[in-house]
Amino acid sequence: MHDVDTAVLRTFLAVAESGSFSRAGMMVGRSQSAVSEQIRKLEELFGRRLLDRTTRRVRLTTDGEQFLSHARAMVAQADAMLARFHAPDLAGEVRFGSPEDFASAYLPDILGLFAAAHPAVELHVTCQLTLPLVEEFEAGGQDLIIVKQDPAQRYPGSRPLWREQLVWVSAPGLTADFGEAARGRLLPLVLSPSPCVYRGRATRALDKAGATWSGVFTSPSFAGQAAAVRAGLGYAVMPRAMVPPELAILTGWPDLAEVEIALLGQARLTPAAAALAGFVAERVARRQMQV
């Protein structure tokens, strides 16, 4: 009977997510040759070729795609077990708020692991726009919140987590040429309600470029905005890492400044809330290393 080493699975995940043996080596702290040897042994163990290698990139085979979901599940389970038995016993209630797009893309895995590690902690999660979250936080209604902010105008006491690169997107059927799209008409935009840092980035970039625009569809939901763009109603600004695969990323459009994602916590956090803040920061940092 053969056992599967989770360290080898972590190496496989690093290769799959980075598309490179050298980058994977930096992520897991191994040499490129050691990474290659681990993958070779993994393929021998299962008798399947999991990766296609070229001089430019490493890609998953069909078997590799199927293996990926199992590897992620096993590593997540191992992480949850380690977190549960390495962590101090915690109990209490934590009120946590997050923008909807961050919640959809990042939070389920993070909060799932935290909950497994600390089953006596009661989480109450709220998803809405940044401004209402900040208002609730300032009124004492939230212990921790995730905020989107301009790095030049940070919320007092915020703990930066990472910066998002923003891009212009559209449905493939709309013209991708900025000059043609903006010539002689109002440029149709799909936007978040004001105030929103994404909205501000988009409209200021267009104003600076001398383009006129019109907000043809406004939604507080990232899913709603993506659906409107997909239907060809207009152009939008999104984080590059969250662009749905069916939308086109546009080049040659006005430059967009980065947006900072940060964590805000009350001045006096309970041990449970402080543990969640540290856990979120650590998990987000680890995820960004894999991008």
C-alpha positions as CSV (number, residue, x, y, z in Angstrom):
1,M,0.0,0.0,0.0
2,H,1.3,3.4,-0.9
3,D,0.7,6.6,1.0
4,V,0.5,10.1,-0.6
5,D,2.8,12.7,0.9
6,T,0.9,16.0,1.3
7,A,4.3,17.8,0.8
8,V,4.4,16.3,-2.7
9,L,0.8,17.3,-3.3
10,R,1.6,20.9,-2.3
11,T,4.4,20.8,-4.8
12,F,2.0,19.6,-7.5
13,L,-0.5,22.3,-6.6
14,A,2.3,25.0,-6.8
15,V,3.3,23.7,-10.3
16,A,-0.4,23.6,-11.4
17,E,-1.1,27.1,-10.2
18,S,2.1,28.8,-11.3
19,G,2.6,26.9,-14.5
20,S,6.3,26.8,-13.8
21,F,8.7,24.4,-12.1
22,S,11.0,27.3,-11.1
23,R,8.2,29.4,-9.6
24,A,6.8,26.4,-7.9
25,G,10.2,25.8,-6.3
26,M,10.2,29.3,-4.9
27,M,6.7,28.8,-3.5
28,V,7.5,25.5,-1.7
29,G,11.2,26.2,-0.9
30,R,12.8,23.6,-3.1
31,S,15.1,23.6,-6.1
32,Q,13.7,23.3,-9.6
33,S,15.3,19.8,-9.9
34,A,13.8,18.7,-6.6
35,V,10.3,19.9,-7.8
36,S,10.8,17.9,-11.1
37,E,11.8,14.8,-9.1
38,Q,8.8,15.0,-6.8
39,I,6.4,15.3,-9.8
40,R,8.2,12.4,-11.5
41,K,7.7,10.2,-8.4
42,L,4.1,11.3,-8.1
43,E,3.4,10.3,-11.7
44,E,5.1,7.0,-11.2
45,L,3.0,6.4,-8.1
46,F,-0.3,6.8,-10.0
47,G,0.9,5.5,-13.3
48,R,-0.5,8.6,-15.1
49,R,1.1,11.6,-16.8
50,L,-0.3,14.6,-14.9
51,L,1.6,17.4,-16.6
52,D,2.6,18.4,-20.1
53,R,5.9,20.2,-20.2
54,T,7.0,22.7,-22.8
55,T,10.0,25.1,-22.9
56,R,7.6,27.9,-22.0
57,R,4.9,26.5,-19.7
58,V,3.7,23.5,-17.8
59,R,0.1,22.5,-18.3
60,L,-2.2,19.9,-16.7
61,T,-3.1,16.9,-18.7
62,T,-6.7,15.5,-18.6
63,D,-5.6,13.2,-15.8
64,G,-3.9,16.1,-14.1
65,E,-7.1,18.2,-14.1
66,Q,-8.9,15.4,-12.4
67,F,-6.1,14.9,-9.9
68,L,-6.0,18.6,-9.1
69,S,-9.4,18.6,-7.3
70,H,-8.4,15.6,-5.2
71,A,-5.0,17.1,-4.3
72,R,-6.7,20.4,-3.3
73,A,-9.1,18.5,-1.1
74,M,-6.4,16.5,0.6
75,V,-4.2,19.5,1.3
76,A,-7.2,21.5,2.6
77,Q,-8.1,18.7,5.0
78,A,-4.5,18.5,6.2
79,D,-4.4,22.2,6.8
80,A,-7.6,22.1,8.7
81,M,-6.3,19.3,10.9
82,L,-3.0,21.1,11.6
83,A,-4.8,24.3,12.3
84,R,-7.2,22.6,14.7
85,F,-4.6,20.9,16.8
86,H,-1.9,23.5,16.7
87,A,-4.2,26.3,17.6
88,P,-5.2,27.3,21.1
89,D,-8.8,26.6,22.2
90,L,-10.9,29.6,21.3
91,A,-14.6,30.4,21.8
92,G,-16.8,33.4,21.4
93,E,-18.6,35.4,18.6
94,V,-16.9,37.2,15.7
95,R,-18.8,39.7,13.5
96,F,-17.0,39.9,10.1
97,G,-17.9,41.9,7.0
98,S,-16.6,41.7,3.5
99,P,-17.4,43.1,0.0
100,E,-19.4,40.6,-2.0
101,D,-16.7,39.9,-4.7
102,F,-14.0,39.2,-2.1
103,A,-16.5,37.0,-0.2
104,S,-17.3,34.9,-3.3
105,A,-13.7,34.5,-4.5
106,Y,-11.7,34.1,-1.3
107,L,-13.8,33.7,1.9
108,P,-15.4,30.3,1.7
109,D,-12.1,28.3,1.8
110,I,-10.6,30.7,4.4
111,L,-13.6,30.7,6.7
112,G,-14.1,27.0,6.3
113,L,-10.6,26.2,7.5
114,F,-10.9,28.7,10.4
115,A,-14.2,27.2,11.5
116,A,-12.7,23.7,11.4
117,A,-9.8,24.8,13.5
118,H,-12.0,26.7,16.0
119,P,-15.4,25.0,16.2
120,A,-16.3,26.9,19.4
121,V,-16.1,30.3,17.6
122,E,-19.4,31.5,16.2
123,L,-18.9,33.5,13.0
124,H,-21.5,36.0,11.7
125,V,-20.5,37.1,8.2
126,T,-22.0,40.1,6.3
127,C,-21.4,40.8,2.6
128,Q,-22.2,44.2,1.2
129,L,-20.5,47.3,-0.2
130,T,-17.5,48.9,1.5
131,L,-19.2,52.1,2.6
132,P,-22.0,50.4,4.5
133,L,-19.5,48.0,6.0
134,V,-17.3,50.9,7.2
135,E,-20.4,52.7,8.7
136,E,-21.4,49.5,10.5
137,F,-17.8,49.1,11.7
138,E,-17.6,52.6,13.0
139,A,-20.9,52.2,14.8
140,G,-19.5,49.1,16.6
141,G,-21.6,46.6,14.6
142,Q,-18.6,44.7,13.1
143,D,-15.5,43.4,14.7
144,L,-13.5,43.0,11.5
145,I,-14.1,44.1,7.9
146,I,-12.4,43.8,4.6
147,V,-12.3,47.1,2.7
148,K,-11.2,48.3,-0.7
149,Q,-9.2,51.5,-0.6
150,D,-7.0,53.9,-2.5
151,P,-3.5,53.3,-1.2
152,A,-3.1,57.1,-1.1
153,Q,-6.2,57.5,1.1
154,R,-6.2,54.6,3.5
155,Y,-8.8,54.1,6.2
156,P,-7.1,54.9,9.6
157,G,-5.8,51.7,11.2
158,S,-6.2,49.6,8.1
159,R,-3.9,46.6,7.6
160,P,-3.1,46.2,3.9
161,L,-3.4,42.7,2.6
162,W,-2.6,43.1,-1.2
163,R,-3.1,45.2,-4.2
164,E,-5.4,44.4,-7.1
165,Q,-4.5,45.2,-10.7
166,L,-7.6,46.5,-12.4
167,V,-8.4,46.0,-16.1
168,W,-11.0,47.0,-18.6
169,V,-13.3,44.2,-19.8
170,S,-16.1,43.7,-22.2
171,A,-18.1,41.0,-24.0
172,P,-16.2,39.7,-27.0
173,G,-18.8,41.2,-29.4
174,L,-18.1,44.8,-28.4
175,T,-15.3,46.7,-30.1
176,A,-12.0,46.4,-28.2
177,D,-10.5,49.5,-29.7
178,F,-10.7,52.4,-27.2
179,G,-10.7,55.2,-29.9
180,E,-13.4,53.5,-31.8
181,A,-15.5,52.7,-28.7
182,A,-15.4,56.3,-27.4
183,R,-15.6,58.1,-30.8
184,G,-18.7,60.3,-31.2
185,R,-20.8,58.8,-28.4
186,L,-21.2,58.2,-24.7
187,L,-19.1,55.2,-23.7
188,P,-21.6,52.8,-21.9
189,L,-20.3,51.6,-18.5
190,V,-21.3,48.9,-16.1
191,L,-20.6,50.3,-12.6
192,S,-20.9,49.8,-8.9
193,P,-22.9,52.4,-7.0
194,S,-21.1,55.5,-5.9
195,P,-18.9,55.8,-3.8
196,C,-16.8,52.9,-5.0
197,V,-13.0,52.8,-5.6
198,Y,-13.4,50.7,-8.8
199,R,-16.0,53.2,-10.1
200,G,-13.8,56.1,-9.3
201,R,-10.8,54.5,-11.0
202,A,-12.9,53.9,-14.2
203,T,-14.5,57.3,-14.4
204,R,-11.4,59.3,-13.5
205,A,-9.4,57.4,-16.1
206,L,-12.0,58.2,-18.8
207,D,-12.3,61.9,-17.8
208,K,-8.5,62.2,-17.9
209,A,-8.5,60.7,-21.4
210,G,-11.2,63.2,-22.5
211,A,-13.8,60.5,-23.1
212,T,-17.5,61.0,-22.3
213,W,-19.3,58.1,-20.6
214,S,-22.7,57.0,-19.3
215,G,-23.5,54.5,-16.5
216,V,-26.0,52.2,-18.3
217,F,-26.1,49.5,-15.7
218,T,-25.4,49.9,-11.9
219,S,-25.3,47.0,-9.5
220,P,-23.8,46.4,-6.1
221,S,-23.2,42.8,-7.0
222,F,-20.1,41.6,-8.8
223,A,-22.2,38.8,-10.3
224,G,-24.7,41.3,-11.6
225,Q,-22.1,43.5,-13.2
226,A,-20.5,40.4,-14.8
227,A,-23.8,39.4,-16.2
228,A,-24.5,42.9,-17.7
229,V,-21.0,42.9,-19.3
230,R,-21.5,39.4,-20.6
231,A,-24.8,40.6,-22.2
232,G,-23.0,43.3,-24.1
233,L,-24.5,46.3,-22.2
234,G,-21.3,48.1,-21.7
235,Y,-17.7,48.1,-20.5
236,A,-16.5,47.6,-16.9
237,V,-13.4,47.7,-14.7
238,M,-12.6,44.5,-12.7
239,P,-9.7,43.0,-10.8
240,R,-7.6,41.0,-13.3
241,A,-7.7,37.9,-11.1
242,M,-11.5,37.8,-11.0
243,V,-12.3,38.4,-14.7
244,P,-14.7,35.6,-15.8
245,P,-13.2,33.6,-18.7
246,E,-15.9,34.5,-21.1
247,L,-15.1,38.2,-21.0
248,A,-12.3,39.9,-22.9
249,I,-9.6,41.9,-21.2
250,L,-9.0,45.1,-23.2
251,T,-5.6,46.6,-24.0
252,G,-4.8,50.1,-25.1
253,W,-7.4,51.6,-22.8
254,P,-6.7,54.4,-20.2
255,D,-4.4,53.2,-17.4
256,L,-6.0,52.2,-14.1
257,A,-4.3,52.7,-10.8
258,E,-4.2,49.7,-8.4
259,V,-6.7,49.2,-5.5
260,E,-5.6,48.1,-2.1
261,I,-7.5,45.4,-0.2
262,A,-7.2,45.9,3.6
263,L,-8.4,44.6,6.9
264,L,-9.9,46.8,9.6
265,G,-10.3,45.7,13.2
266,Q,-11.7,47.3,16.3
267,A,-9.1,48.7,18.7
268,R,-9.8,46.0,21.3
269,L,-10.4,42.6,19.6
270,T,-11.4,39.5,21.5
271,P,-9.0,36.6,21.2
272,A,-11.3,34.9,18.7
273,A,-11.5,38.1,16.5
274,A,-7.7,38.6,16.7
275,A,-7.2,35.0,15.7
276,L,-9.5,35.4,12.7
277,A,-7.7,38.6,11.6
278,G,-4.3,36.9,11.7
279,F,-5.7,33.8,9.9
280,V,-7.2,35.9,7.1
281,A,-4.0,37.9,6.6
282,E,-1.9,34.7,6.6
283,R,-4.2,32.9,4.2
284,V,-4.5,35.8,1.8
285,A,-0.7,36.2,1.8
286,R,-0.2,32.6,1.0
287,R,-2.8,32.8,-1.8
288,Q,-1.1,35.8,-3.4
289,M,2.2,33.9,-3.5
290,Q,0.6,31.4,-5.7
291,V,-0.8,33.9,-8.2
